[in-house]
């Protein structure tokens, strides 16, 4: 694994982790929230064995990537394409999990000739309409979405998850219900987190998570990008407990 940083034209730092052979098929990962550029060993091993080069990127406020207050979902695509340009990736695939699902689609929408396909795993949908639909409603983030400003939203996030994520084992950041048994089994396994001893998702506190929530809340939804501009194949995987 190569852990790397680049500087954007705006002078911000973007950090990413590059796994696999540069000659293999590149796949850029849009992580969930809170999460970081670092990918777990079983995923890396399976991906490399299948011939993929995996690239995890810290969104602003996570890991070592400079925060970007007021960012939209589409704003992140500049970071994604800066990484792709730095690695000389003319074409690549994008995977988005949970919160990262919308970021993966946004990237495909602004770079339709470069993104060859998108995989969305248990992706968060467009909350501008989903908040009104009982089956799609996310109740956990409501307090963040209803916060009067960014500072208050960050304070709510800290109260929900703990300053360094220490409450993550007791709550689901997307729901008022507890973490599902399969997720709890993963989170409580001895191997979980060994790949990230520095706790990168919370390296800057809850800034990245709060900014994620502000960006994808009902007030904004997917307004910053046009999903109809996505022309590549898209596969959506969603489990019964996601």
N, C-alpha and C positions, 0 to 999 in steps of 0.2 A: 504494500500500500504506500502511495506517495501522498503526503499531506502538504498541500500547497496553498499559497496566497497570491492574489493578483490585485492590482489597483485599477479601479474603473476610471473612465474619463472624468467623472465627477470627483475623483480623489478619495473614494471609499475603498475599503478593503473587503474583498470577497474570498472566503476560504472554502476549499473543496478537497475531497479525498478521491484519489484516482486508483482504482483497483483493476488489475488484469493487464493483458498484453495490449499495447497500443494498436496492434494490427487487428484486434478483434472488434466485433460489432459494438459501437458505443451506446450505452444506455444511461441517460441522466436521470437521477432520482430526485423527486420532489417529496421531501419527507413530511411526516405528519407533524402535528403540533401538540406538545413540545417535542422536538427531536433535533438531530444535528446531521452533519455530513457523514458521520461514521456509520458504517453498515455492519450488521452483525455477521460473525464468521460463517454460520450455515448458509446464509444468503450469498455471501461472497463466494464461498466454495462451489455452490451449485451454479452460480452465474458464470464463473470462470470455466467450470467444467463444460458448460453448454456453449462456450465460445463468445461470451459477452465481456466487454470492458465496462465496469460499473463506476459511475461518477456520482458521488454524493455531494450536495452543495448546501452550505449553511445559508438559510434565508436571513435577511437583516435582523439583527438582534439575537441571533442564535450563534453558539460557538464563537468563532472569531470574525464573523462578518459584521461590518459596521451597521448599526441600526439606521433605519430610515423612517423617522416619525411621519405619520400621515400617509404612508405608502398604501397603494392599491394592490390588488392581486396582479394586475398587468405590469405594475412598476417592476416586479421581480423579474420579468422576462428579460430586462436589460442585463441583470446579473447572469442569468442563465446563458444568454447569447455571448456575453463577455467571456465566460468560461469556455464555451464552445469555440469562439474565435481564438482564444489563447491556445487551445489544444488542436487547432486547425481541423476541427470537425466540420466538414462540409455538410454531412447528413448524419442524423442520430435519432435514436428513439428516446421516449420520455416515459417514466413511470411515476405515478403520483399515488400516494397512500393517504387516506383520511383527508386532513386539511390540504395536503399536497395535491389532491385530485384536481382542484380548480386551477392550481398553478401549472400543472402539466397541460391542461387544456388551453390555458392562456398562452403558453409557449407555442403550442401547435397553431394557435390562431394568428399569432404575429409572425411566425416563421413557417408558413405552410410548405415552402419548397425545401426546407431543411429537416423538419420533423417528419420522420417516416412512419411513425405509429405511436399510439399512446395506450398505456395500460393503466386503468384507474382501479385501485383496490380499496374497497369500503370508503369510497370518496364522499366528501361533504358536497352537497348540492348547492344550488343557487338559493340562498336563504331569503332573498327578496320576495320570493313566492312561497318557499317551503315553510316559512314560519307560520303560515296560515293553514297548513295541511297537517292534521294530527299525526299521520303516519310518518311524516318527515320532520316534524318539529324537534328542535334541539333545545331542551330546557336548561341545561347546565350553563351555557354561556350568556343567558339572559341578563344576569347582573352586570356582566362586562358590557354587553351591547347597550344597556340602559345607563351606563355611567356617563356623567356629564362631560367628562373630558378624558384625555389620555392618561393623565396622572392618576385619576380616580380609577380608570380601567386597570391600570397596572396594580394598584392597591387591592382591587377585588381579586385579580389573578393570584396575587401573593397569598391572600386569605384562603383562596380555594385550593391551591396546590402546594403552598409552602414556598419560602424564598428560594430554596434549592430543589424543589420538587419532592420534599420529604413527605407530603401528603398524597402523593400519587397512588400509593398502594391502598388508600382508603376511599378513593373517589374516581369517577370517570369525568374528565373535563368537558365532555360533550353531553352529559346526561345527569339527571338527578339520581339515577339508579347506580348501584355499585358496579365495579368492573366485572365483566362476565367471567365465568369459571375458566374458559380456555385462555383468556387474556391473563387472568390472575396466575395460572399455572406457568405461563411464560415469564411474567414479571417476578415471580417468587423463586424461579429456578436458580441454582447456584451459579450457573453460567451467565445469567443475565447481567449485563453491565460490566463484565470483565474486559470487554473490548474498549470501554470508555471509563477508565478510572478517574478522569478529571470532570466527569459529569457535564459534558459539553452542552447539552440542551439548556442548562441553567447557568452557563458560564457568565452570562450578563444578567442573571436574575430572570424575571418574568417579562422583560421588555419584548422579546420576540413573540412570545405567546399572546400577549395583550395586543400587539400590533397585528398579528394574524387575525385575531377575533374582530378587531375594529374593521379590518379590511373586508372580511367576508360576512359581516353581519347583515341583518335585514335592511339597514339603511343604504348599503352599497351593493351587496350581492355580487353578481357577475357583470355589473354595469361598466367595468373598466375594460372589458374585452368582448369581442363578438364571437360567440361560440359557433355561429354559422360559418365562420371563416376557417374552421377546422376541416381539412379535406382528406387527411390521412385516416387509415383504419383506426378505430378506437374499440378497445375491449374493456368492459366494465365487469369487475368481480365484486360481489357483495354477499356476505354470509348472513345467515338468519339472525345472528347476534351482533352484527356490526351496527 
